[in-house]
């Protein structure tokens, strides 16, 4: 029940924001999706040269990447409007994190000349806890949305420094230097204003804030910092820097991160997914690690298979949205089974397109151990399976 005018105004504002997000999602996905489908048809049906086919595939990949980024933006803005911004840290070596950052930025800024350096080689073999999907998203937005204002020399230099290491944490400084370019005052204000001021403006439906700046600031806040250093130099360049502190994974856990040595020989995995493409991808990934697996295509089949096989599986990969019976319902039924000894203990990992934070709560509430969002990166899948298989 709404108690006062202030709550009503806030509710109306959130509904209006939700409508805006739905419209943006429709525009960001429908057009590019149709273009991808038509270009894929042309590539398959026309008698193209190998070079033309390669160019078309590159365009399809680029369009898909941009569409995926647009969807991520919409989901991030929804979290901001619903005051539900969260991160989900995972373990990763710093060298792997920086390699991903380098590859991601090179793809994002393919029309720009870029360099990427790390000033301290000794930090590279350390492992940290970080939501690297969010970190990549933030860095991508810094680079892409600042670079679009550059009209002359399109050159960006990225530098990663170790600022400090103490009490089980490491602080990294990520810097981006833009040659022959200075940020405008409104953009500087949006990136550097106190976070409380930004929150107030974001909740005011009449305020017009750059959505990319909102995403950067809110998710940096979730990662533990509200400080962005911006330096407009006399030589015409601009340097943007942020300091982020991460927990360091202990030496004891280092071996668990060696994905190359992971081998699932002798491990039996039940895979439930109603999408043939997803099943093909997962089958290939599991075969590469020598796992023994059984695949099913709907929820009821997943439950019957688990029971018919007397629970003789080491782990379950479970889609959430399936016909007949959802992955949540299947998991709930398995956890309530009393006749099979491992029903309450078998690791169940959600693999789903459901990326809203409430979906994490739902999967945990019914007894799932982890929640992976599609498209699932191989490294994240292997690391999660390895963690729960010990």
N, C-alpha and C positions, 0 to 999 in steps of 0.2 A: 504494500500500500504506500502511495506517495504522500509524504507528510507535509511538504511545504513547496512553495514556488521555486525555491532554489533547486530542489531535487527534480522537479518537473522540467525545469530549464535544462538541467544536465542530461536528463533522459532524452529530451527532444534533440539536443545537440548530438548525442551519441547515435540516435536513429538517423539523423541527417548525415552524419559522418559515415554510417554504415551504408546508406544509399549511395553516397559518393564513391565509396570503395567498391561497391558492386558494379557501378557504372564503369569505373576505371578498370576493374578486373575484366569486364566484358570487352572493353575496347582494346585492352592490352593483350588479350588471348585470342579472341575470335578472328580478327583480321590476319594476324601473323600465322595462326593455325591453318586457315584456309590457304594462305600463300605457300606454306610448307607442303601441304597436301598436293596442291597443284604442281609445284616444282618437282615433287617426288614422282608424280604421275608422268610428267614430261621426261624426267630422267630415265624412268623405266621403259616408256613406250617409244620414245623417239630414237632414231639411229644417231646417237651422239658419239663424238670422238672421246677417247679416254680423258683428254684435257678438259673437254666440256663437262663430262660426267664428274670429274674431280672438282671443277669449279662449282657445279650445282650442289654437290655434297657439302662443300665448304660453306656455301650460302645457307643451306638447310641447317647445318650445325650452328652457324652464327645466329640465324633467326630463332632457333630453338633456345639458344643460350640467352638471348635478349628476352624472349618470352618467359623463360624460367625466372630471370632476374626481376621482371615486372611482377610476376606472381609473388616472389619473395618480398618485394616492396609492399604490395598490398597487404600481405599477411603481417608484415612488421608494423605497418600503420594501424592495422586493426588491433594489434597488441597494445600499441601506444594509446589509442582512443579508449580501449577497454581497461587501461591501467593494469595491464597484465604482461609486462615485459620481463622475460626470463631468459636465462642462458643455460646451456646443458654442456658443461665442460667434459672433455674426454682427454685421455693421455696421448701425447704425440711428441716425438723428438723435435727439437727446435730446427734441426736441419731439414726435416720433412715439412715442417710448417712453413719455413722460408721458401723451400722449393715450390710448394703449392702456391704460396703468395706470388712468387715470381711468375709461374706459369699462368696463373689467373690474370695478373695484371698485363702480361704480354698479350694475352688473347683479348682482353678488354680494350687495350690501347694499341691495337695492331697498326694504326696509322701514325703512331708517335715513335720517336726514338727514345728508348728507355735503357737505363742501366740499373743494376741491382747489386748492392754490395753489403756484406756483413763485416763489421770492423773487428770482431773478436772470434777467431776460429775455435777457441777453447770452449765457447758456450754451445757449439753446434751439436755435441754428442749428449747434451742434457735433454731430459724429457720433462715436459710441463703439463699441467692441467689447463686446458683452454677450449672454449667453444670456437673451434677454428672456422666453422661455417660462418658464424657471426663476424669474427675478426676479418675474414676475407671480404665479407659484404661491406663492412665499414671502410676498409682500405680501398676497395673498388670504387665506392662512392666518393671518397676523397679525391681519387685520381680522375675518375671519369667526369664528375660534375664540376671539377675545377678546370680540367683540361678543355672543356667545351668553350671556355671563354678565351682560350689562347688563339691568337690570329697570326702569329709570326712563327718563330722557331719552336717547333713542336718537340720539345725535349724534356724528359722528366727523369730525375735521378732519385732512386730509392736507397736509403741507408738504414741499416738496423744496428744499433749499438747496445751493448750491455751497460746499463747505468749502475746497477748495484745487485749484490747477491748476499742475502742474509736471512737467517732463521727459517731455512727451508723455502725461501721464495727467490725469484729472480725478476728484476725490473728491466724491461727492454724499451728502448726509445726507437720508435718508427718515424722516420723523416722522409718527406717528399719535397724535392727541390724542383720548382718550375722555372725554366729559363725564360728571361725577357717577359715577365708577367707579374702583375700586381693584383691582389684581390681587391674587390670593391668593398666599400664600408658596410653596406647592408649584409654582405656575405660574411665579413669579419664579425659583425655584431651577432649574427645568427650562430656562428660557431663558437663564440667566446663569451656570450652573456651568461650570467649566473644561471645554474640549472633551474633554480626555483622560479626565476623570471621566465625561462623558456617554458616550464610546465604551465605557468599561469596563462601565457599566450596560447599554448596549445589547447587549453581547455576553453578558451574564448572563441566561439564559432565565427566571430567577425574578424579574427586575426588571420593574416595570410602569411604563413611561414613556409619556406621551401621544404617540401616533404623529405627530400634527401638529407637536408640538415637535421630535421627532426629525427630521422632514423639513426644518423650518425651519433647525435648527442644522447638519445635515450639508450642506445645499446652500448655506447661507451660508458655511460653511467652504470649500467648493469654490470659491466666488466670492471668497475671500480675507479673510474676517473672522470672528472668533469673539466679537466684542464687541456686546452689545445693551445700550443704556442704557434703564433703566426708572425713571421718576420719578413717584411718587405725591404729588401736590400737596395742599396744605392745603385747597384749594377743592373737593376731592373728585374731581378729574380725574386721569387717568393719561396720561403721554406715553411712548411707546415709540419709540426712535430707533436707526437703524443707519447706519453710514458704509460706503460701498462705493467702491472705486477702480477706474476703467475706463481702458483705453488709448484715446487719442483718435485717430480716423482722420484722416490728414493732409489738407490742403487739396487735394492732388493727386488724392485719391480721392473727393472730394466729389461730383463730377459723376456718378460711377458709382451714387450712391445716389438720384439724381433719378428715381424710378420713373415719374413722370408723363411724362417725356420718352422713356422706353424704347419702342422700336419694332423689332419683329422682322421687318419687311418684307424679303423676299428670303432669309430664313432657313428652312431646311427641317428639320423636327423629326419624328422617329419616336416615337410614343407606344405603349407596350405595357402593357395593363392588361386583366384579365379581368372587371372590374366595370363594368357599363353606366353606373351612376350616376357613378362616378369619371371615366369617359371623357367623359360629358356636361359635367362640371365643367371638366375640363382643356381640352376643345375650346372651351368658352366663353371661358376665360381666354386661350388662345392666339389665338383670333379677335380678341379685344379689342386685342391687340398686333400684329395683321396678320401673324401667322406662317403659313407654309404647312406643313401637317402631314399625316401619314399615321398612322392608328390600326390597331392589331392587338390581338387578344384572347387570345393565348396565346404561350408562349415559343417554340415551334417556328416559328410564323408570324412572330414578330419576327426570328428568325435568318434565315429564308428571305427575308423582305422586304429585310433589310439586304443580303444577298448578291445577290438578284435585281436590286436597284436599284444594284448595284456601289458600295455605300457612299455614295451621293450624298445624305447627310444632314449637317447641321451639328451636330446634338445628338440624344441619345436620352433619353427619359424612360421609365424601366423599373420596372415593378412587380416585387417580389421573388417573391411567392407566386402562381404561375400554373400552370394545368394543363399536362400533357405535359412541360414543361421550365421550371425556375425561372429567374427573372431573373438569379440568380447564375451558373447554367450558361450562359445565353445570353451574358452578359458575358464569361465565361471563353472561350467559343468565338470570340467576336468578337475578343478581344485576341490569340488564338492564330492568327488568320487572317493568312496571309502574302501572299495574292494581291490584297488591296485596300489601297491606300496609306494610307488614313486609319483602318484598323482599330485600330491601337494608339493613335491620338491623338484620335479623336472623343470629346467629352465624353459620359459616360454618368452620368445622375443617377438614383439610386434614389428611388422614391416608394412608400412601403410603410407598413403598420401595424406593422411590426417595429420596436419602439422600444427594445429592450434594447441595452445598450452593446455587447455582443458582436456584434450585428447590424451596427453601424457597422464593426467590425473586419472582419467577413466581406465586406461590400460593398467596402471598401477593398482587401482582399486579392486579390479577383478582378479589380480594375482599375477599379472605379467611382470617379468623381471626387467625388461628394457623396451625402449620404444624407438625404432629407427624409421626415419622418414624417407620415402622414395623420392627420387632415385637414390638408392643406397650405395654409397661409395664402397668399393671392395675392401679398402683398408679398415673402414669403420665396421663393416660386417664381420671381417675376420677377427678383428680385435675384440669385438663384443662376444662372438661365439667362443673364442679362446678363453676369455675371462670367465664365462659361465661353465665352461667345460674343465676349467682348472688347468 
